[in-house]
Amino acid sequence: MKELKIEIGIRAFRYEELEELDRKLIDAAKEATNRSYAPYSHFSVGAAALLANGTIVTGSNQENAAYPSGTCAERTTLFYANSQYPDQPVMTLAIAARSESGYLESPIPPCGACRQVLLETEQRYQQPMRILLYSLNDIYVIEGTKDLLPLSFGKDFLETK
């Protein structure tokens, strides 16, 4: 038997410690939570993507009574960015979430489906995408999807050799 240990890299910052551009991205993600349509979960998520050309694209979660028909903020944002700016890599994605009580005390990570879309976006542009996870106490800074999705399944497994 062989045991493998996987280490991931996450840095935690206070909002004030972030660079101005990261604060702007967090603010845009927080503002996007106001456009969430979450009548069932009452859990609003916003995301903001910084593209290589400096454009910031935002999105929010959109629920549906048939739950699988809704979409998360991360996917809304990345799909819009990829369809409207297909030649612009996503450099950083900021994510913020709040309940009816307000913003969360701990950073919320993306769901599994969103993690896969983040990975595909990185593979599409052949470069890592920074991820900022906002909370009242800490902002997690992750340098790429591999730290969110270790042992990930991607296009390399589908290529015939």
Backbone as JSON, one array per atom type, in Angstrom:
{
  "sequence": "MKELKIEIGIRAFRYEELEELDRKLIDAAKEATNRSYAPYSHFSVGAAALLANGTIVTGSNQENAAYPSGTCAERTTLFYANSQYPDQPVMTLAIAARSESGYLESPIPPCGACRQVLLETEQRYQQPMRILLYSLNDIYVIEGTKDLLPLSFGKDFLETK",
  "N": [[0.84, -1.19, 0.0], [0.38, 2.26, -0.65], [0.53, 5.5, 0.6], [-0.76, 8.61, -0.16], [-0.34, 12.07, 0.21], [-1.96, 15.09, -0.16], [-1.3, 18.43, -0.59], [-2.62, 21.67, -0.33], [-2.63, 25.1, -1.35], [-3.59, 27.89, 0.4], [-4.07, 31.22, 1.15], [-4.89, 33.46, 3.75], [-6.41, 36.56, 4.11], [-7.14, 39.79, 5.53], [-9.67, 42.1, 4.58], [-8.62, 44.72, 4.34], [-5.95, 44.21, 3.89], [-5.69, 43.4, 1.31], [-4.75, 44.04, -2.12], [-5.66, 46.98, -4.0], [-7.05, 46.4, -6.44], [-7.96, 43.79, -5.98], [-9.67, 44.28, -3.83], [-11.56, 45.84, -5.16], [-12.64, 43.92, -6.87], [-13.73, 42.09, -5.04], [-15.66, 43.81, -3.91], [-17.3, 44.15, -6.15], [-18.26, 41.53, -6.46], [-19.67, 41.26, -4.07], [-21.62, 43.24, -4.47], [-22.93, 42.09, -6.6], [-24.37, 40.08, -5.35], [-26.74, 41.29, -4.73], [-28.26, 41.08, -6.98], [-29.0, 38.53, -7.13], [-31.22, 35.79, -7.6], [-32.92, 34.21, -5.42], [-35.26, 32.83, -4.22], [-35.89, 30.49, -2.91], [-33.76, 29.23, -1.43], [-32.82, 31.44, -0.13], [-30.25, 32.32, -0.12], [-27.78, 34.17, -1.22], [-25.49, 34.56, -3.81], [-22.68, 36.08, -5.26], [-20.48, 36.78, -7.97], [-17.41, 37.93, -9.39], [-15.45, 38.46, -12.19], [-12.21, 39.14, -13.23], [-10.93, 40.04, -16.24], [-8.28, 39.52, -18.65], [-7.99, 41.84, -20.17], [-8.72, 43.81, -18.44], [-11.41, 44.19, -18.04], [-14.25, 43.81, -15.93], [-16.47, 41.33, -15.14], [-19.62, 40.42, -13.91], [-21.8, 38.22, -12.01], [-24.63, 36.4, -10.68], [-26.22, 33.99, -8.47], [-28.97, 32.13, -9.77], [-31.96, 30.91, -9.05], [-34.36, 28.23, -9.41], [-37.55, 26.68, -9.26], [-37.41, 24.06, -10.02], [-34.84, 22.7, -8.97], [-32.3, 21.73, -10.22], [-32.31, 23.25, -12.52], [-31.52, 25.82, -12.05], [-28.69, 28.1, -11.69], [-25.37, 28.57, -10.5], [-23.59, 31.44, -9.15], [-20.9, 31.54, -9.89], [-20.74, 30.0, -12.24], [-22.58, 31.38, -13.86], [-21.2, 33.81, -14.16], [-18.68, 33.04, -15.31], [-19.49, 31.71, -17.67], [-20.76, 33.79, -19.02], [-18.59, 35.58, -19.3], [-16.85, 34.0, -20.87], [-18.4, 33.69, -23.17], [-18.89, 36.3, -24.1], [-16.41, 37.5, -24.18], [-14.42, 35.84, -25.63], [-11.71, 35.68, -26.21], [-10.34, 36.53, -24.02], [-8.6, 35.73, -21.23], [-9.59, 34.67, -17.94], [-8.44, 36.22, -15.2], [-8.71, 36.55, -12.4], [-11.13, 35.41, -10.07], [-13.63, 36.47, -7.99], [-15.63, 35.63, -5.18], [-18.57, 36.02, -3.33], [-20.87, 35.55, -0.63], [-24.09, 35.61, 0.93], [-26.49, 35.24, 3.52], [-29.91, 35.63, 4.62], [-29.31, 36.88, 6.95], [-27.02, 38.29, 6.51], [-23.61, 38.84, 5.3], [-21.38, 36.03, 5.21], [-19.52, 34.5, 7.93], [-17.4, 32.87, 7.45], [-15.4, 31.98, 4.61], [-17.06, 30.9, 1.65], [-16.81, 28.05, -0.31], [-16.73, 27.21, -3.86], [-19.24, 25.07, -5.37], [-19.08, 21.59, -6.41], [-19.7, 21.32, -9.19], [-19.21, 23.91, -10.1], [-16.49, 24.11, -9.52], [-15.45, 22.37, -11.41], [-16.07, 23.81, -13.75], [-14.49, 26.07, -13.33], [-11.98, 24.85, -13.53], [-12.08, 24.0, -16.23], [-12.16, 26.49, -17.45], [-9.64, 27.5, -16.81], [-8.12, 25.61, -18.23], [-8.96, 26.14, -20.81], [-7.79, 28.64, -21.34], [-5.23, 28.11, -20.75], [-3.86, 28.82, -18.4], [-3.45, 29.5, -14.9], [-6.13, 30.56, -12.71], [-6.67, 33.01, -10.37], [-8.41, 32.8, -7.26], [-10.7, 34.38, -5.19], [-12.15, 34.16, -2.11], [-14.64, 35.51, -0.31], [-15.36, 36.57, 3.05], [-16.73, 37.85, 6.13], [-14.73, 37.66, 8.06], [-12.31, 36.62, 6.94], [-10.55, 36.65, 3.81], [-10.03, 34.26, 1.52], [-7.31, 33.5, -0.53], [-6.61, 31.88, -3.4], [-4.42, 30.34, -5.56], [-5.01, 28.95, -7.89], [-7.18, 26.61, -9.62], [-6.43, 23.99, -9.14], [-5.85, 23.82, -6.45], [-8.35, 23.95, -5.37], [-9.56, 21.77, -6.41], [-8.2, 19.12, -6.13], [-6.76, 16.17, -7.65], [-8.19, 16.35, -10.04], [-10.49, 15.9, -12.8], [-9.94, 16.25, -16.13], [-9.47, 17.55, -19.49], [-7.18, 16.18, -20.31], [-7.51, 13.49, -19.67], [-9.27, 12.66, -21.55], [-8.08, 12.72, -23.98], [-6.96, 10.92, -26.75], [-4.27, 8.75, -27.15]],
  "CA": [[0.0, 0.0, 0.0], [1.07, 3.54, -0.69], [-0.31, 6.6, 1.05], [-0.46, 9.88, -0.79], [-0.87, 13.26, 0.89], [-2.1, 16.21, -1.08], [-1.3, 19.72, 0.08], [-3.14, 22.77, -1.15], [-2.19, 26.41, -0.88], [-4.6, 28.93, 0.6], [-3.63, 32.31, 2.03], [-6.03, 34.19, 4.31], [-6.15, 37.98, 4.28], [-8.22, 40.68, 5.91], [-10.02, 42.94, 3.44], [-7.7, 45.86, 4.28], [-4.63, 43.75, 3.47], [-5.71, 43.1, -0.12], [-4.45, 45.12, -3.05], [-6.84, 47.75, -4.4], [-7.79, 45.71, -7.48], [-8.66, 42.66, -5.36], [-10.79, 44.86, -3.07], [-12.57, 46.24, -6.15], [-13.27, 42.7, -7.34], [-14.57, 41.62, -3.92], [-16.81, 44.72, -3.83], [-18.18, 43.84, -7.28], [-18.91, 40.25, -6.15], [-20.65, 41.54, -3.01], [-22.71, 43.98, -5.1], [-23.66, 41.14, -7.45], [-25.33, 39.31, -4.53], [-28.01, 42.02, -4.74], [-28.99, 40.7, -8.19], [-29.3, 37.11, -7.01], [-32.62, 35.37, -7.53], [-32.82, 33.08, -4.5], [-36.48, 32.8, -3.42], [-36.05, 29.19, -2.23], [-32.7, 29.03, -0.44], [-32.53, 32.72, 0.53], [-28.79, 32.32, -0.03], [-27.39, 34.94, -2.4], [-24.07, 34.47, -4.14], [-22.24, 36.93, -6.35], [-19.11, 36.53, -8.43], [-16.85, 38.94, -10.29], [-14.28, 37.96, -12.9], [-11.32, 40.11, -13.85], [-10.38, 39.51, -17.48], [-6.93, 39.98, -18.98], [-8.05, 43.19, -20.73], [-9.13, 44.73, -17.39], [-12.87, 44.17, -17.89], [-14.81, 43.04, -14.81], [-17.77, 40.75, -15.46], [-20.23, 39.9, -12.68], [-22.97, 37.36, -12.12], [-25.19, 35.96, -9.4], [-26.97, 32.75, -8.58], [-30.33, 32.24, -10.28], [-32.63, 29.68, -8.67], [-35.55, 27.79, -10.12], [-38.26, 25.69, -8.45], [-36.8, 22.78, -10.41], [-33.5, 23.08, -8.53], [-31.17, 21.59, -11.16], [-32.4, 24.2, -13.63], [-30.87, 27.07, -11.68], [-27.24, 28.1, -11.89], [-24.58, 29.26, -9.48], [-22.99, 32.71, -9.55], [-19.61, 31.32, -10.55], [-20.98, 29.56, -13.62], [-23.19, 32.51, -14.57], [-20.15, 34.78, -14.46], [-17.68, 32.51, -16.23], [-20.09, 31.45, -18.98], [-20.94, 35.09, -19.67], [-17.26, 36.08, -19.69], [-16.33, 33.18, -21.97], [-19.18, 33.88, -24.39], [-18.8, 37.68, -24.56], [-14.99, 37.86, -24.35], [-13.81, 34.52, -25.79], [-10.25, 35.75, -26.35], [-9.8, 37.15, -22.81], [-8.5, 34.83, -20.08], [-10.03, 35.14, -16.63], [-7.25, 36.31, -14.34], [-9.12, 36.38, -11.0], [-12.57, 35.28, -9.82], [-14.0, 36.74, -6.6], [-16.93, 35.06, -4.83], [-19.12, 36.46, -2.05], [-22.18, 34.96, -0.36], [-24.77, 36.1, 2.13], [-27.81, 34.71, 3.84], [-30.79, 36.74, 5.0], [-28.68, 37.53, 8.11], [-25.88, 39.08, 6.07], [-22.47, 38.12, 4.74], [-20.97, 34.9, 6.04], [-18.34, 34.68, 8.79], [-16.34, 32.04, 6.86], [-15.5, 31.94, 3.15], [-17.82, 29.8, 1.05], [-16.15, 27.56, -1.52], [-17.63, 26.84, -4.96], [-19.72, 23.68, -5.4], [-18.3, 20.72, -7.29], [-19.93, 21.65, -10.6], [-18.5, 25.16, -10.38], [-15.05, 23.83, -9.51], [-15.13, 21.8, -12.71], [-16.12, 24.89, -14.73], [-13.28, 26.85, -13.09], [-10.88, 24.07, -14.11], [-12.2, 24.08, -17.68], [-11.8, 27.85, -17.86], [-8.17, 27.53, -16.77], [-7.58, 24.8, -19.34], [-9.27, 26.86, -22.06], [-6.84, 29.72, -21.54], [-3.91, 27.55, -20.45], [-3.21, 29.54, -17.32], [-4.24, 29.45, -13.67], [-7.01, 31.67, -12.37], [-6.72, 33.25, -8.92], [-9.77, 32.75, -6.72], [-10.85, 35.1, -3.93], [-13.38, 33.76, -1.42], [-14.89, 36.56, 0.67], [-16.2, 36.46, 4.24], [-16.52, 38.97, 7.05], [-13.51, 37.48, 8.85], [-11.14, 36.37, 6.11], [-10.66, 36.42, 2.38], [-9.08, 33.23, 1.09], [-6.73, 33.71, -1.85], [-6.17, 30.59, -3.93], [-3.7, 30.69, -6.79], [-5.47, 28.19, -9.04], [-8.22, 25.62, -9.36], [-5.85, 22.72, -8.64], [-5.94, 23.82, -4.99], [-9.75, 23.73, -5.03], [-10.01, 20.51, -7.0], [-7.08, 18.17, -6.33], [-7.15, 14.96, -8.38], [-9.26, 16.78, -10.93], [-10.71, 15.25, -14.08], [-9.93, 17.26, -17.17], [-9.36, 17.13, -20.89], [-6.05, 15.26, -20.51], [-7.99, 12.11, -19.57], [-10.1, 12.37, -22.73], [-7.26, 12.73, -25.19], [-6.51, 9.6, -27.19], [-2.85, 8.77, -27.5]],
  "C": [[0.88, 1.25, 0.0], [0.08, 4.61, -0.23], [0.17, 7.89, 0.4], [-1.07, 11.0, 0.04], [-0.87, 14.4, -0.11], [-2.15, 17.48, -0.25], [-1.83, 20.78, -0.88], [-2.69, 24.08, -0.53], [-3.33, 27.41, -0.8], [-4.0, 29.96, 1.55], [-4.87, 33.06, 2.49], [-5.61, 35.62, 4.59], [-7.36, 38.64, 4.93], [-8.47, 41.58, 4.69], [-9.01, 44.07, 3.25], [-6.32, 45.47, 3.78], [-4.55, 43.48, 1.97], [-5.27, 44.31, -0.93], [-5.74, 45.76, -3.54], [-7.68, 47.01, -5.44], [-8.55, 44.51, -6.92], [-9.84, 43.15, -4.52], [-11.92, 45.27, -4.02], [-13.34, 45.02, -6.66], [-14.19, 42.1, -6.27], [-15.83, 42.49, -3.82], [-17.81, 44.44, -4.96], [-18.93, 42.53, -7.05], [-19.98, 40.46, -5.08], [-21.86, 42.26, -3.61], [-23.56, 43.05, -5.96], [-24.63, 40.28, -6.65], [-26.69, 39.99, -4.5], [-28.87, 41.68, -5.96], [-29.31, 39.21, -8.21], [-30.81, 36.9, -7.01], [-32.63, 34.09, -6.72], [-34.06, 32.97, -3.61], [-36.66, 31.51, -2.61], [-35.02, 29.01, -1.13], [-32.46, 30.28, 0.4], [-31.02, 32.86, 0.78], [-28.27, 32.95, -1.32], [-25.88, 34.91, -2.6], [-23.8, 35.38, -5.33], [-20.81, 36.6, -6.72], [-18.7, 37.66, -9.37], [-15.56, 38.4, -10.88], [-13.5, 39.12, -13.5], [-10.7, 39.45, -15.07], [-9.02, 40.14, -17.77], [-6.92, 41.41, -19.52], [-8.51, 44.23, -19.7], [-10.63, 44.81, -17.17], [-13.25, 43.34, -16.67], [-16.21, 42.63, -15.19], [-18.33, 40.18, -14.16], [-21.42, 39.02, -13.0], [-23.44, 36.97, -10.74], [-25.93, 34.65, -9.6], [-28.41, 33.02, -8.98], [-31.03, 30.92, -10.02], [-33.87, 29.44, -9.52], [-36.22, 26.75, -9.25], [-37.81, 24.27, -8.79], [-35.3, 22.97, -10.2], [-32.38, 22.85, -9.54], [-31.18, 22.58, -12.31], [-31.79, 25.55, -13.31], [-29.38, 27.0, -11.97], [-26.57, 28.95, -10.82], [-23.97, 30.55, -10.04], [-21.69, 32.51, -10.32], [-19.8, 30.91, -12.01], [-21.63, 30.66, -14.44], [-22.11, 33.47, -15.05], [-19.18, 34.25, -15.51], [-18.26, 32.22, -17.61], [-20.33, 32.76, -19.73], [-19.6, 35.63, -20.17], [-16.73, 35.32, -20.9], [-17.1, 33.4, -23.26], [-19.04, 35.3, -24.95], [-17.37, 38.12, -24.86], [-14.18, 36.58, -24.56], [-12.29, 34.53, -25.9], [-9.58, 36.33, -25.1], [-9.77, 36.16, -21.65], [-9.05, 35.49, -18.81], [-8.8, 35.08, -15.72], [-7.6, 35.98, -12.88], [-10.64, 36.28, -10.95], [-12.81, 35.49, -8.34], [-15.41, 36.23, -6.36], [-17.33, 35.55, -3.44], [-20.5, 35.84, -1.88], [-22.76, 35.55, 0.91], [-26.1, 35.37, 2.29], [-28.7, 35.9, 4.16], [-30.22, 37.52, 6.19], [-27.49, 38.41, 7.73], [-24.77, 38.21, 5.52], [-21.97, 37.09, 5.74], [-19.7, 35.21, 6.83], [-17.14, 33.87, 8.29], [-16.5, 32.03, 5.35], [-16.26, 30.71, 2.66], [-17.1, 29.34, -0.21], [-17.17, 27.25, -2.62], [-18.06, 25.38, -4.84], [-18.87, 22.88, -6.38], [-18.46, 21.04, -8.77], [-19.19, 22.92, -10.98], [-17.0, 24.95, -10.4], [-14.62, 23.25, -10.85], [-15.12, 22.87, -13.8], [-14.91, 25.8, -14.56], [-12.08, 26.15, -13.73], [-10.9, 24.16, -15.63], [-11.81, 25.46, -18.2], [-10.28, 28.01, -17.84], [-7.58, 26.78, -17.95], [-7.83, 25.49, -20.67], [-8.22, 27.9, -22.37], [-5.41, 29.33, -21.17], [-3.14, 28.39, -19.44], [-4.08, 29.46, -16.07], [-5.06, 30.71, -13.46], [-6.99, 31.82, -10.84], [-8.18, 33.26, -8.48], [-9.76, 33.44, -5.37], [-12.19, 34.7, -3.33], [-13.6, 34.71, -0.25], [-15.69, 36.06, 1.87], [-15.91, 37.66, 5.12], [-15.18, 38.88, 7.77], [-12.25, 37.36, 8.01], [-11.53, 36.36, 4.64], [-9.59, 35.4, 2.04], [-8.62, 33.57, -0.32], [-6.11, 32.39, -2.28], [-5.6, 30.85, -5.32], [-4.11, 29.9, -8.02], [-6.44, 27.1, -8.64], [-7.66, 24.31, -8.83], [-5.9, 22.65, -7.12], [-7.39, 23.71, -4.51], [-10.23, 22.34, -5.43], [-8.83, 19.57, -7.24], [-7.61, 16.87, -6.95], [-8.29, 15.25, -9.34], [-9.3, 15.96, -12.21], [-10.79, 16.34, -15.13], [-9.72, 16.66, -18.54], [-8.22, 16.16, -21.14], [-6.49, 13.8, -20.46], [-8.79, 11.71, -20.79], [-9.31, 12.31, -24.02], [-6.77, 11.32, -25.49], [-5.06, 9.68, -27.64], [-2.46, 7.52, -28.22]]
}
